[in-house]
Amino acid sequence: MKILISPPESTVKQLLLEAELPTLDITPEKLKTFFACEVNGEVEGVVGLELDGPVGLLRSLVVSPRSRSKGLGSALVAYAEGVARAKGVVWLYLLTTTAERFFKRLGYEGIPREMAPPEIQRTSEFSTLCPVSSVLMVKQLSVNPTLKPTSHESEVA
Ligand SMILES: CC(C)(COP(=O)(O)OP(=O)(O)OC[C@H]1O[C@@H](n2cnc3c(N)ncnc32)[C@H](O)[C@@H]1OP(=O)(O)O)[C@@H](O)C(=O)NCCC(=O)NCCS
């Protein structure tokens, strides 16, 4: 499996539309933090990230029907989590109507929508594109660095 960074807009939109996932807010700017997996030269899955400091939104996860249940979905989530962690994301959120159990297995926990931080409330997925019935889930990717005594000590040293 090969990961493509910033995959072509048409490919991303086609996969999402086939799975009835939102495409309306996808712009070239947003595609810079989208990732696709390619198998035998074909894009078989996509995932996107929206980054806002220590808060991130994982979105637009889709695997083409012919390639499901081979680990691609989990691999794309793991890749996106790695990128988010490297960019300083501590809490990675997502909204889903269909895949709550899938994400639970990957360590995400469902929380009330009212608990969404402002960074998530501002996203178009949260405010307009995902139905109010969608479940908000979150995973802590790392310990908040500002709470780590070691990093504080190294700052003052
Ligand atoms: C959800 C999705 C990305 C998973 O991709 P995948 O490549 O099949 O995932 P993996 O191969 O890593 O994992 C497959 C496992 O997850 C389970 N799974 C897949 N989709 C699931 C769902 N919606 N709910 C619960 N479990 C699900 C499968 O049953 C399988 O379990 P098994 O290994 O015990 O058989 C894919 O089913 C998909 O594209 N669905 C349509 C779009 C969607 O719902 N995206 C999420 C929107 S937030």
The ligand as an ORCA input file, in Angstrom:
! r2SCAN-3c Opt
* xyz 0 1
  C     -15.709      2.322      7.491
  C     -14.736      1.889      6.390
  C     -13.838      3.065      6.009
  C     -13.875      0.741      6.912
  O     -12.899      0.433      5.915
  P     -12.236     -1.034      5.838
  O     -11.068     -0.928      4.941
  O     -13.269     -2.037      5.499
  O     -11.777     -1.236      7.347
  P     -10.818     -2.362      7.939
  O     -10.563     -3.404      6.897
  O      -9.655     -1.705      8.547
  O     -11.703     -2.937      9.107
  C     -12.726     -3.789      8.766
  C     -13.476     -4.186     10.020
  O     -14.281     -3.080     10.429
  C     -15.637     -3.482     10.410
  N     -16.436     -2.374      9.918
  C     -16.324     -1.758      8.736
  N     -17.253     -0.803      8.641
  C     -17.940     -0.828      9.791
  C     -19.011     -0.078     10.284
  N     -19.596      0.876      9.568
  N     -19.452     -0.351     11.528
  C     -18.897     -1.332     12.249
  N     -17.869     -2.091     11.828
  C     -17.411     -1.838     10.606
  C     -15.712     -4.646      9.435
  O     -16.799     -5.465      9.744
  C     -14.397     -5.335      9.705
  O     -14.471     -6.130     10.845
  P     -13.797     -7.594     10.861
  O     -12.334     -7.350     10.637
  O     -14.112     -8.105     12.230
  O     -14.448     -8.313      9.756
  C     -15.491      1.379      5.135
  O     -16.419      0.380      5.541
  C     -16.246      2.477      4.387
  O     -15.703      3.127      3.516
  N     -17.547      2.663      4.721
  C     -18.368      3.674      4.056
  C     -17.961      5.067      4.436
  C     -18.032      5.304      5.940
  O     -18.950      4.885      6.631
  N     -17.017      6.050      6.445
  C     -16.940      6.498      7.806
  C     -17.510      7.881      7.841
  S     -16.977      8.765      9.210
*
